């Protein structure tokens, strides 16, 4: 008969192992090595400035737009028949751009709030 309590790992260790496995599976396969937000290239000892973070996010959004544009063009010209891949890339680009716009709106709103504060 199987004894379910023979595993020497605690519940916390099992949960951490499952979270690690999920994070590996959740890592996007479209990340390019030039991506400034890439974990392997990230220097944790050096603080990230707002301008670096903004530039890296803009580069990622631009990369998504370029990939989507290339895939759509390839489908339209007949170089590729991967319509699903082109549509997924287009949706990724659209979502990343929408998220960028929402962040921009929050930053502009926060700047307006700061400018309206009495000195």
N, CA, C and O atoms as a Tinker XYZ file with bonds, in Angstrom:
   476  protein
     1  N      0.832000   -1.175000    0.000000    73     2
     2  CA     0.000000    0.000000    0.000000    64     1     3
     3  C      0.883000    1.247000    0.000000    63     2     4     5
     4  O      1.892000    1.292000    0.703000    81     3
     5  N      0.505000    2.268000   -0.790000    73     3     6
     6  CA     1.265000    3.503000   -0.891000    64     5     7
     7  C      1.032000    4.375000    0.325000    63     6     8     9
     8  O     -0.106000    4.600000    0.737000    81     7
     9  N      2.097000    4.853000    0.880000    73     7    10
    10  CA     2.001000    5.800000    1.977000    64     9    11
    11  C      2.297000    7.184000    1.416000    63    10    12    13
    12  O      3.396000    7.427000    0.917000    81    11
    13  N      1.335000    8.086000    1.492000    73    11    14
    14  CA     1.488000    9.410000    0.893000    64    13    15
    15  C      2.436000   10.299000    1.676000    63    14    16    17
    16  O      2.887000   11.312000    1.143000    81    15
    17  N      2.754000    9.965000    2.912000    73    15    18
    18  CA     3.606000   10.809000    3.744000    64    17    19
    19  C      5.063000   10.373000    3.727000    63    18    20    21
    20  O      5.811000   10.746000    4.631000    81    19
    21  N      5.496000    9.599000    2.738000    73    19    22
    22  CA     6.879000    9.161000    2.662000    64    21    23
    23  C      7.788000   10.205000    2.053000    63    22    24    25
    24  O      9.008000   10.041000    2.088000    81    23
    25  N      7.246000   11.267000    1.499000    73    23    26
    26  CA     8.043000   12.314000    0.876000    64    25    27
    27  C      8.703000   13.156000    1.962000    63    26    28    29
    28  O      8.006000   13.711000    2.812000    81    27
    29  N     10.056000   13.266000    1.954000    73    27    30
    30  CA    10.742000   14.012000    3.012000    64    29    31
    31  C     10.593000   15.531000    2.878000    63    30    32    33
    32  O     10.997000   16.256000    3.786000    81    31
    33  N     10.033000   16.029000    1.789000    73    31    34
    34  CA     9.885000   17.466000    1.592000    64    33    35
    35  C      8.687000   17.999000    2.366000    63    34    36    37
    36  O      7.651000   17.343000    2.471000    81    35
    37  N      8.850000   19.186000    2.898000    73    35    38
    38  CA     7.735000   19.813000    3.602000    64    37    39
    39  C      6.785000   20.440000    2.589000    63    38    40    41
    40  O      7.095000   20.519000    1.401000    81    39
    41  N      5.648000   20.875000    3.058000    73    39    42
    42  CA     4.653000   21.501000    2.180000    64    41    43
    43  C      5.206000   22.783000    1.563000    63    42    44    45
    44  O      4.932000   23.089000    0.402000    81    43
    45  N      5.984000   23.528000    2.343000    73    43    46
    46  CA     6.566000   24.768000    1.822000    64    45    47
    47  C      7.568000   24.480000    0.708000    63    46    48    49
    48  O      7.602000   25.181000   -0.302000    81    47
    49  N      8.385000   23.442000    0.900000    73    47    50
    50  CA     9.361000   23.082000   -0.117000    64    49    51
    51  C      8.669000   22.604000   -1.393000    63    50    52    53
    52  O      9.111000   22.912000   -2.499000    81    51
    53  N      7.588000   21.854000   -1.233000    73    51    54
    54  CA     6.838000   21.408000   -2.410000    64    53    55
    55  C      6.243000   22.601000   -3.159000    63    54    56    57
    56  O      6.283000   22.661000   -4.388000    81    55
    57  N      5.694000   23.543000   -2.402000    73    55    58
    58  CA     5.104000   24.724000   -3.023000    64    57    59
    59  C      6.165000   25.537000   -3.754000    63    58    60    61
    60  O      5.930000   26.001000   -4.870000    81    59
    61  N      7.333000   25.713000   -3.134000    73    59    62
    62  CA     8.414000   26.449000   -3.794000    64    61    63
    63  C      8.897000   25.731000   -5.048000    63    62    64    65
    64  O      9.191000   26.372000   -6.057000    81    63
    65  N      8.981000   24.409000   -4.991000    73    63    66
    66  CA     9.400000   23.643000   -6.165000    64    65    67
    67  C      8.382000   23.793000   -7.291000    63    66    68    69
    68  O      8.754000   23.933000   -8.456000    81    67
    69  N      7.094000   23.764000   -6.938000    73    67    70
    70  CA     6.065000   23.939000   -7.962000    64    69    71
    71  C      6.099000   25.346000   -8.543000    63    70    72    73
    72  O      5.908000   25.525000   -9.745000    81    71
    73  N      6.339000   26.335000   -7.705000    73    71    74
    74  CA     6.418000   27.717000   -8.195000    64    73    75
    75  C      7.612000   27.902000   -9.117000    63    74    76    77
    76  O      7.514000   28.604000  -10.123000    81    75
    77  N      8.751000   27.274000   -8.781000    73    75    78
    78  CA     9.920000   27.345000   -9.648000    64    77    79
    79  C      9.636000   26.700000  -10.999000    63    78    80    81
    80  O     10.015000   27.234000  -12.041000    81    79
    81  N      8.969000   25.553000  -10.976000    73    79    82
    82  CA     8.630000   24.871000  -12.226000    64    81    83
    83  C      7.672000   25.704000  -13.056000    63    82    84    85
    84  O      7.794000   25.759000  -14.280000    81    83
    85  N      6.717000   26.354000  -12.398000    73    83    86
    86  CA     5.768000   27.192000  -13.129000    64    85    87
    87  C      6.448000   28.427000  -13.708000    63    86    88    89
    88  O      6.102000   28.859000  -14.808000    81    87
    89  N      7.402000   28.998000  -12.993000    73    87    90
    90  CA     8.079000   30.183000  -13.508000    64    89    91
    91  C      8.947000   29.839000  -14.713000    63    90    92    93
    92  O      9.094000   30.647000  -15.630000    81    91
    93  N      9.524000   28.634000  -14.709000    73    91    94
    94  CA    10.307000   28.210000  -15.868000    64    93    95
    95  C      9.402000   28.041000  -17.075000    63    94    96    97
    96  O      9.757000   28.440000  -18.184000    81    95
    97  N      8.217000   27.440000  -16.858000    73    95    98
    98  CA     7.274000   27.251000  -17.963000    64    97    99
    99  C      6.688000   28.573000  -18.433000    63    98   100   101
   100  O      6.324000   28.705000  -19.601000    81    99
   101  N      6.589000   29.553000  -17.540000    73    99   102
   102  CA     5.978000   30.829000  -17.887000    64   101   103
   103  C      6.952000   31.773000  -18.566000    63   102   104   105
   104  O      6.541000   32.829000  -19.045000    81   103
   105  N      8.228000   31.426000  -18.622000    73   103   106
   106  CA     9.212000   32.280000  -19.264000    64   105   107
   107  C      8.900000   32.349000  -20.748000    63   106   108   109
   108  O      8.821000   31.314000  -21.410000    81   107
   109  N      8.718000   33.564000  -21.286000    73   107   110
   110  CA     8.358000   33.682000  -22.696000    64   109   111
   111  C      9.490000   33.242000  -23.599000    63   110   112   113
   112  O     10.663000   33.493000  -23.320000    81   111
   113  N      9.124000   32.579000  -24.690000    73   111   114
   114  CA    10.122000   32.111000  -25.641000    64   113   115
   115  C     10.486000   33.174000  -26.663000    63   114   116   117
   116  O     11.383000   32.961000  -27.480000    81   115
   117  N      9.809000   34.310000  -26.633000    73   115   118
   118  CA    10.078000   35.349000  -27.609000    64   117   119
   119  C     11.067000   36.389000  -27.110000    63   118   120   121
   120  O     11.377000   37.332000  -27.838000    81   119
   121  N     11.570000   36.245000  -25.891000    73   119   122
   122  CA    12.486000   37.226000  -25.330000    64   121   123
   123  C     13.815000   37.123000  -26.062000    63   122   124   125
   124  O     14.388000   36.039000  -26.175000    81   123
   125  N     14.294000   38.241000  -26.552000    73   123   126
   126  CA    15.550000   38.272000  -27.272000    64   125   127
   127  C     16.663000   38.591000  -26.298000    63   126   128   129
   128  O     16.414000   39.162000  -25.237000    81   127
   129  N     17.888000   38.229000  -26.645000    73   127   130
   130  CA    19.001000   38.408000  -25.723000    64   129   131
   131  C     19.367000   39.881000  -25.542000    63   130   132   133
   132  O     19.992000   40.227000  -24.539000    81   131
   133  N     19.004000   40.750000  -26.467000    73   131   134
   134  CA    19.306000   42.161000  -26.331000    64   133   135
   135  C     18.346000   42.853000  -25.376000    63   134   136   137
   136  O     18.503000   44.044000  -25.105000    81   135
   137  N     17.358000   42.132000  -24.862000    73   135   138
   138  CA    16.356000   42.700000  -23.981000    64   137   139
   139  C     17.005000   43.173000  -22.685000    63   138   140   141
   140  O     17.587000   42.360000  -21.966000    81   139
   141  N     16.924000   44.460000  -22.366000    73   139   142
   142  CA    17.543000   44.957000  -21.140000    64   141   143
   143  C     16.898000   44.400000  -19.879000    63   142   144   145
   144  O     17.521000   44.434000  -18.818000    81   143
   145  N     15.680000   43.890000  -19.953000    73   143   146
   146  CA    15.019000   43.331000  -18.780000    64   145   147
   147  C     15.304000   41.851000  -18.610000    63   146   148   149
   148  O     14.745000   41.214000  -17.716000    81   147
   149  N     16.167000   41.288000  -19.455000    73   147   150
   150  CA    16.490000   39.873000  -19.371000    64   149   151
   151  C     17.160000   39.582000  -18.032000    63   150   152   153
   152  O     18.072000   40.302000  -17.625000    81   151
   153  N     16.721000   38.544000  -17.353000    73   151   154
   154  CA    17.185000   38.253000  -16.010000    64   153   155
   155  C     18.680000   37.946000  -16.000000    63   154   156   157
   156  O     19.371000   38.315000  -15.051000    81   155
   157  N     19.191000   37.286000  -17.021000    73   155   158
   158  CA    20.600000   36.945000  -17.043000    64   157   159
   159  C     21.478000   38.186000  -17.148000    63   158   160   161
   160  O     22.604000   38.180000  -16.649000    81   159
   161  N     20.998000   39.241000  -17.778000    73   159   162
   162  CA    21.791000   40.444000  -17.969000    64   161   163
   163  C     21.553000   41.469000  -16.867000    63   162   164   165
   164  O     22.246000   42.485000  -16.820000    81   163
   165  N     20.606000   41.230000  -15.994000    73   163   166
   166  CA    20.248000   42.193000  -14.976000    64   165   167
   167  C     21.283000   42.182000  -13.864000    63   166   168   169
   168  O     21.556000   41.137000  -13.274000    81   167
   169  N     21.865000   43.357000  -13.574000    73   167   170
   170  CA    22.822000   43.489000  -12.495000    64   169   171
   171  C     22.067000   43.962000  -11.263000    63   170   172   173
   172  O     21.630000   45.111000  -11.206000    81   171
   173  N     21.911000   43.085000  -10.276000    73   171   174
   174  CA    21.112000   43.410000   -9.107000    64   173   175
   175  C     21.813000   44.379000   -8.167000    63   174   176   177
   176  O     21.156000   45.001000   -7.333000    81   175
   177  N     23.122000   44.524000   -8.279000    73   175   178
   178  CA    23.847000   45.456000   -7.420000    64   177   179
   179  C     23.700000   46.893000   -7.899000    63   178   180   181
   180  O     23.878000   47.830000   -7.121000    81   179
   181  N     23.383000   47.068000   -9.143000    73   179   182
   182  CA    23.253000   48.399000   -9.721000    64   181   183
   183  C     21.777000   48.795000   -9.739000    63   182   184   185
   184  O     20.956000   48.060000  -10.287000    81   183
   185  N     21.423000   49.942000   -9.152000    73   183   186
   186  CA    20.010000   50.342000   -9.152000    64   185   187
   187  C     19.545000   50.708000  -10.555000    63   186   188   189
   188  O     20.286000   51.299000  -11.340000    81   187
   189  N     18.305000   50.346000  -10.850000    73   187   190
   190  CA    17.746000   50.672000  -12.152000    64   189   191
   191  C     17.086000   52.039000  -12.066000    63   190   192   193
   192  O     16.227000   52.274000  -11.216000    81   191
   193  N     17.489000   52.918000  -12.935000    73   191   194
   194  CA    16.904000   54.248000  -12.951000    64   193   195
   195  C     15.594000   54.219000  -13.717000    63   194   196   197
   196  O     15.313000   53.275000  -14.454000    81   195
   197  N     14.800000   55.258000  -13.535000    73   195   198
   198  CA    13.521000   55.345000  -14.232000    64   197   199
   199  C     13.734000   55.401000  -15.736000    63   198   200   201
   200  O     12.989000   54.783000  -16.496000    81   199
   201  N     14.748000   56.141000  -16.166000    73   199   202
   202  CA    14.984000   56.256000  -17.613000    64   201   203
   203  C     15.407000   54.920000  -18.214000    63   202   204   205
   204  O     15.002000   54.589000  -19.328000    81   203
   205  N     16.230000   54.136000  -17.476000    73   203   206
   206  CA    16.619000   52.812000  -17.980000    64   205   207
   207  C     15.412000   51.894000  -18.075000    63   206   208   209
   208  O     15.243000   51.179000  -19.063000    81   207
   209  N     14.568000   51.915000  -17.038000    73   207   210
   210  CA    13.378000   51.061000  -17.034000    64   209   211
   211  C     12.452000   51.446000  -18.174000    63   210   212   213
   212  O     11.937000   50.578000  -18.880000    81   211
   213  N     12.238000   52.738000  -18.357000    73   211   214
   214  CA    11.351000   53.205000  -19.423000    64   213   215
   215  C     11.912000   52.856000  -20.797000    63   214   216   217
   216  O     11.176000   52.415000  -21.680000    81   215
   217  N     13.201000   53.051000  -20.973000    73   215   218
   218  CA    13.829000   52.721000  -22.254000    64   217   219
   219  C     13.733000   51.234000  -22.553000    63   218   220   221
   220  O     13.454000   50.841000  -23.686000    81   219
   221  N     13.964000   50.403000  -21.539000    73   219   222
   222  CA    13.899000   48.965000  -21.779000    64   221   223
   223  C     12.479000   48.512000  -22.090000    63   222   224   225
   224  O     12.283000   47.641000  -22.937000    81   223
   225  N     11.494000   49.086000  -21.424000    73   223   226
   226  CA    10.103000   48.738000  -21.723000    64   225   227
   227  C      9.729000   49.199000  -23.123000    63   226   228   229
   228  O      9.058000   48.470000  -23.854000    81   227
   229  N     10.147000   50.377000  -23.498000    73   227   230
   230  CA     9.880000   50.859000  -24.860000    64   229   231
   231  C     10.530000   49.959000  -25.903000    63   230   232   233
   232  O      9.947000   49.701000  -26.956000    81   231
   233  N     11.737000   49.483000  -25.613000    73   231   234
   234  CA    12.408000   48.577000  -26.544000    64   233   235
   235  C     11.663000   47.254000  -26.680000    63   234   236   237
   236  O     11.568000   46.701000  -27.775000    81   235
   237  N     11.138000   46.750000  -25.572000    73   235   238
   238  CA    10.385000   45.489000  -25.613000    64   237   239
   239  C      9.100000   45.667000  -26.416000    63   238   240   241
   240  O      8.758000   44.818000  -27.239000    81   239
   241  N      8.389000   46.768000  -26.180000    73   239   242
   242  CA     7.152000   47.024000  -26.926000    64   241   243
   243  C      7.465000   47.196000  -28.412000    63   242   244   245
   244  O      6.730000   46.702000  -29.266000    81   243
   245  N      8.543000   47.890000  -28.712000    73   243   246
   246  CA     8.942000   48.066000  -30.109000    64   245   247
   247  C      9.298000   46.731000  -30.750000    63   246   248   249
   248  O      8.970000   46.492000  -31.912000    81   247
   249  N      9.969000   45.861000  -29.997000    73   247   250
   250  CA    10.314000   44.530000  -30.510000    64   249   251
   251  C      9.057000   43.719000  -30.807000    63   250   252   253
   252  O      8.982000   43.043000  -31.834000    81   251
   253  N      8.066000   43.783000  -29.910000    73   251   254
   254  CA     6.801000   43.073000  -30.151000    64   253   255
   255  C      6.114000   43.604000  -31.404000    63   254   256   257
   256  O      5.584000   42.829000  -32.200000    81   255
   257  N      6.121000   44.924000  -31.582000    73   255   258
   258  CA     5.503000   45.531000  -32.769000    64   257   259
   259  C      6.232000   45.086000  -34.039000    63   258   260   261
   260  O      5.596000   44.782000  -35.048000    81   259
   261  N      7.557000   45.050000  -33.987000    73   259   262
   262  CA     8.337000   44.658000  -35.167000    64   261   263
   263  C      8.099000   43.192000  -35.525000    63   262   264   265
   264  O      7.953000   42.849000  -36.699000    81   263
   265  N      8.060000   42.332000  -34.510000    73   263   266
   266  CA     7.816000   40.909000  -34.765000    64   265   267
   267  C      6.432000   40.712000  -35.367000    63   266   268   269
   268  O      6.268000   39.954000  -36.323000    81   267
   269  N      5.436000   41.395000  -34.808000    73   267   270
   270  CA     4.068000   41.267000  -35.322000    64   269   271
   271  C      3.990000   41.764000  -36.755000    63   270   272   273
   272  O      3.355000   41.138000  -37.604000    81   271
   273  N      4.632000   42.880000  -37.020000    73   271   274
   274  CA     4.611000   43.438000  -38.371000    64   273   275
   275  C      5.277000   42.491000  -39.369000    63   274   276   277
   276  O      4.763000   42.277000  -40.467000    81   275
   277  N      6.406000   41.935000  -38.988000    73   275   278
   278  CA     7.115000   41.009000  -39.871000    64   277   279
   279  C      6.280000   39.759000  -40.144000    63   278   280   281
   280  O      6.179000   39.308000  -41.285000    81   279
   281  N      5.686000   39.206000  -39.098000    73   279   282
   282  CA     4.879000   37.989000  -39.280000    64   281   283
   283  C      3.637000   38.259000  -40.115000    63   282   284   285
   284  O      3.263000   37.433000  -40.947000    81   283
   285  N      2.995000   39.399000  -39.905000    73   283   286
   286  CA     1.812000   39.731000  -40.709000    64   285   287
   287  C      2.197000   39.952000  -42.172000    63   286   288   289
   288  O      1.489000   39.518000  -43.081000    81   287
   289  N      3.310000   40.620000  -42.388000    73   287   290
   290  CA     3.773000   40.841000  -43.759000    64   289   291
   291  C      4.105000   39.522000  -44.442000    63   290   292   293
   292  O      3.789000   39.331000  -45.616000    81   291
   293  N      4.747000   38.604000  -43.703000    73   291   294
   294  CA     5.071000   37.291000  -44.267000    64   293   295
   295  C      3.809000   36.514000  -44.647000    63   294   296   297
   296  O      3.785000   35.833000  -45.672000    81   295
   297  N      2.772000   36.613000  -43.832000    73   295   298
   298  CA     1.518000   35.920000  -44.148000    64   297   299
   299  C      0.859000   36.572000  -45.357000    63   298   300   301
   300  O      0.355000   35.880000  -46.241000    81   299
   301  N      0.861000   37.902000  -45.397000    73   299   302
   302  CA     0.208000   38.604000  -46.501000    64   301   303
   303  C      0.900000   38.388000  -47.839000    63   302   304   305
   304  O      0.243000   38.335000  -48.878000    81   303
   305  N      2.228000   38.262000  -47.817000    73   303   306
   306  CA     2.965000   38.072000  -49.071000    64   305   307
   307  C      3.106000   36.603000  -49.453000    63   306   308   309
   308  O      3.604000   36.289000  -50.534000    81   307
   309  N      2.669000   35.700000  -48.573000    73   307   310
   310  CA     2.725000   34.277000  -48.895000    64   309   311
   311  C      4.018000   33.604000  -48.489000    63   310   312   313
   312  O      4.210000   32.428000  -48.797000    81   311
   313  N      4.918000   34.307000  -47.806000    73   311   314
   314  CA     6.165000   33.685000  -47.367000    64   313   315
   315  C      5.921000   32.690000  -46.242000    63   314   316   317
   316  O      6.704000   31.758000  -46.057000    81   315
   317  N      4.850000   32.878000  -45.496000    73   315   318
   318  CA     4.526000   32.008000  -44.374000    64   317   319
   319  C      3.031000   31.719000  -44.387000    63   318   320   321
   320  O      2.233000   32.535000  -44.848000    81   319
   321  N      2.666000   30.562000  -43.882000    73   319   322
   322  CA     1.247000   30.238000  -43.753000    64   321   323
   323  C      0.842000   30.129000  -42.282000    63   322   324   325
   324  O     -0.186000   29.535000  -41.959000    81   323
   325  N      1.653000   30.704000  -41.396000    73   323   326
   326  CA     1.397000   30.661000  -39.955000    64   325   327
   327  C      0.525000   31.848000  -39.556000    63   326   328   329
   328  O      0.998000   32.804000  -38.941000    81   327
   329  N     -0.747000   31.770000  -39.912000    73   327   330
   330  CA    -1.681000   32.847000  -39.588000    64   329   331
   331  C     -1.921000   32.941000  -38.083000    63   330   332   333
   332  O     -2.055000   34.035000  -37.534000    81   331
   333  N     -1.975000   31.792000  -37.427000    73   331   334
   334  CA    -2.206000   31.790000  -35.977000    64   333   335
   335  C     -1.037000   32.461000  -35.261000    63   334   336   337
   336  O     -1.248000   33.265000  -34.352000    81   335
   337  N      0.182000   32.142000  -35.658000    73   335   338
   338  CA     1.363000   32.768000  -35.052000    64   337   339
   339  C      1.390000   34.261000  -35.285000    63   338   340   341
   340  O      1.778000   35.028000  -34.405000    81   339
   341  N      0.976000   34.675000  -36.475000    73   339   342
   342  CA     0.937000   36.099000  -36.777000    64   341   343
   343  C     -0.120000   36.809000  -35.942000    63   342   344   345
   344  O      0.101000   37.923000  -35.469000    81   343
   345  N     -1.255000   36.170000  -35.765000    73   343   346
   346  CA    -2.310000   36.782000  -34.954000    64   345   347
   347  C     -1.918000   36.841000  -33.475000    63   346   348   349
   348  O     -2.216000   37.822000  -32.792000    81   347
   349  N     -1.260000   35.808000  -32.987000    73   347   350
   350  CA    -0.800000   35.819000  -31.592000    64   349   351
   351  C      0.238000   36.916000  -31.395000    63   350   352   353
   352  O      0.195000   37.636000  -30.398000    81   351
   353  N      1.162000   37.049000  -32.326000    73   351   354
   354  CA     2.163000   38.115000  -32.231000    64   353   355
   355  C      1.496000   39.482000  -32.278000    63   354   356   357
   356  O      1.900000   40.403000  -31.568000    81   355
   357  N      0.480000   39.608000  -33.111000    73   355   358
   358  CA    -0.258000   40.869000  -33.185000    64   357   359
   359  C     -0.963000   41.180000  -31.873000    63   358   360   361
   360  O     -0.979000   42.329000  -31.433000    81   359
   361  N     -1.544000   40.165000  -31.246000    73   359   362
   362  CA    -2.212000   40.369000  -29.966000    64   361   363
   363  C     -1.210000   40.710000  -28.862000    63   362   364   365
   364  O     -1.491000   41.554000  -28.011000    81   363
   365  N     -0.039000   40.057000  -28.873000    73   363   366
   366  CA     1.004000   40.382000  -27.892000    64   365   367
   367  C      1.429000   41.836000  -28.050000    63   366   368   369
   368  O      1.586000   42.554000  -27.062000    81   367
   369  N      1.612000   42.264000  -29.287000    73   367   370
   370  CA     2.011000   43.642000  -29.541000    64   369   371
   371  C      0.927000   44.610000  -29.092000    63   370   372   373
   372  O      1.223000   45.652000  -28.507000    81   371
   373  N     -0.312000   44.271000  -29.360000    73   371   374
   374  CA    -1.420000   45.129000  -28.965000    64   373   375
   375  C     -1.538000   45.226000  -27.448000    63   374   376   377
   376  O     -1.728000   46.315000  -26.906000    81   375
   377  N     -1.427000   44.102000  -26.770000    73   375   378
   378  CA    -1.514000   44.105000  -25.313000    64   377   379
   379  C     -0.352000   44.862000  -24.677000    63   378   380   381
   380  O     -0.552000   45.616000  -23.725000    81   379
   381  N      0.844000   44.670000  -25.190000    73   379   382
   382  CA     1.988000   45.376000  -24.615000    64   381   383
   383  C      1.873000   46.875000  -24.852000    63   382   384   385
   384  O      2.254000   47.667000  -23.991000    81   383
   385  N      1.350000   47.276000  -26.015000    73   383   386
   386  CA     1.168000   48.698000  -26.282000    64   385   387
   387  C      0.077000   49.287000  -25.392000    63   386   388   389
   388  O      0.228000   50.395000  -24.877000    81   387
   389  N     -1.019000   48.554000  -25.209000    73   387   390
   390  CA    -2.085000   49.024000  -24.331000    64   389   391
   391  C     -1.592000   49.172000  -22.885000    63   390   392   393
   392  O     -1.931000   50.140000  -22.204000    81   391
   393  N     -0.790000   48.205000  -22.426000    73   391   394
   394  CA    -0.232000   48.305000  -21.079000    64   393   395
   395  C      0.700000   49.505000  -20.960000    63   394   396   397
   396  O      0.699000   50.204000  -19.946000    81   395
   397  N      1.489000   49.737000  -21.995000    73   395   398
   398  CA     2.382000   50.900000  -21.999000    64   397   399
   399  C      1.579000   52.194000  -21.940000    63   398   400   401
   400  O      1.961000   53.121000  -21.226000    81   399
   401  N      0.480000   52.272000  -22.675000    73   399   402
   402  CA    -0.361000   53.470000  -22.640000    64   401   403
   403  C     -0.967000   53.682000  -21.259000    63   402   404   405
   404  O     -1.061000   54.815000  -20.787000    81   403
   405  N     -1.375000   52.606000  -20.617000    73   403   406
   406  CA    -1.944000   52.755000  -19.280000    64   405   407
   407  C     -0.898000   53.234000  -18.281000    63   406   408   409
   408  O     -1.196000   54.062000  -17.421000    81   407
   409  N      0.320000   52.719000  -18.388000    73   407   410
   410  CA     1.399000   53.189000  -17.516000    64   409   411
   411  C      1.691000   54.656000  -17.793000    63   410   412   413
   412  O      1.886000   55.438000  -16.863000    81   411
   413  N      1.722000   55.030000  -19.061000    73   411   414
   414  CA     1.959000   56.434000  -19.404000    64   413   415
   415  C      0.872000   57.317000  -18.808000    63   414   416   417
   416  O      1.171000   58.379000  -18.261000    81   415
   417  N     -0.388000   56.893000  -18.908000    73   415   418
   418  CA    -1.490000   57.679000  -18.356000    64   417   419
   419  C     -1.357000   57.824000  -16.840000    63   418   420   421
   420  O     -1.645000   58.889000  -16.294000    81   419
   421  N     -0.926000   56.766000  -16.161000    73   419   422
   422  CA    -0.725000   56.841000  -14.712000    64   421   423
   423  C      0.404000   57.805000  -14.375000    63   422   424   425
   424  O      0.289000   58.587000  -13.431000    81   423
   425  N      1.484000   57.757000  -15.130000    73   423   426
   426  CA     2.618000   58.653000  -14.873000    64   425   427
   427  C      2.218000   60.101000  -15.126000    63   426   428   429
   428  O      2.566000   60.982000  -14.340000    81   427
   429  N      1.503000   60.356000  -16.195000    73   427   430
   430  CA     1.044000   61.717000  -16.489000    64   429   431
   431  C      0.080000   62.194000  -15.412000    63   430   432   433
   432  O      0.157000   63.347000  -14.988000    81   431
   433  N     -0.814000   61.341000  -14.968000    73   431   434
   434  CA    -1.740000   61.701000  -13.902000    64   433   435
   435  C     -1.008000   62.011000  -12.601000    63   434   436   437
   436  O     -1.352000   62.965000  -11.903000    81   435
   437  N      0.005000   61.202000  -12.274000    73   435   438
   438  CA     0.785000   61.453000  -11.063000    64   437   439
   439  C      1.553000   62.766000  -11.185000    63   438   440   441
   440  O      1.653000   63.513000  -10.212000    81   439
   441  N      2.092000   63.055000  -12.358000    73   439   442
   442  CA     2.812000   64.305000  -12.575000    64   441   443
   443  C      1.868000   65.493000  -12.427000    63   442   444   445
   444  O      2.229000   66.505000  -11.826000    81   443
   445  N      0.663000   65.373000  -12.972000    73   443   446
   446  CA    -0.330000   66.443000  -12.826000    64   445   447
   447  C     -0.681000   66.660000  -11.365000    63   446   448   449
   448  O     -0.800000   67.800000  -10.917000    81   447
   449  N     -0.850000   65.571000  -10.616000    73   447   450
   450  CA    -1.166000   65.691000   -9.191000    64   449   451
   451  C     -0.035000   66.394000   -8.436000    63   450   452   453
   452  O     -0.284000   67.224000   -7.561000    81   451
   453  N      1.198000   66.057000   -8.779000    73   451   454
   454  CA     2.332000   66.707000   -8.117000    64   453   455
   455  C      2.394000   68.195000   -8.471000    63   454   456   457
   456  O      2.695000   69.027000   -7.615000    81   455
   457  N      2.112000   68.523000   -9.721000    73   455   458
   458  CA     2.169000   69.927000  -10.138000    64   457   459
   459  C      1.053000   70.751000   -9.487000    63   458   460   461
   460  O      1.206000   71.961000   -9.321000    81   459
   461  N     -0.057000   70.125000   -9.121000    73   459   462
   462  CA    -1.183000   70.841000   -8.513000    64   461   463
   463  C     -1.013000   71.013000   -6.998000    63   462   464   465
   464  O     -1.777000   71.737000   -6.361000    81   463
   465  N     -0.005000   70.342000   -6.428000    73   463   466
   466  CA     0.200000   70.440000   -4.979000    64   465   467
   467  C      0.675000   71.835000   -4.605000    63   466   468   469
   468  O      1.517000   72.416000   -5.291000    81   467
   469  N      0.140000   72.366000   -3.528000    73   467   470
   470  CA     0.628000   73.679000   -3.089000    64   469   471
   471  C      2.022000   73.558000   -2.484000    63   470   472   473
   472  O      2.365000   72.562000   -1.847000    81   471
   473  N      2.789000   74.576000   -2.699000    73   471   474
   474  CA     4.175000   74.564000   -2.204000    64   473   475
   475  C      4.270000   75.204000   -0.859000    63   474   476
   476  O      5.358000   75.283000   -0.289000    81   475
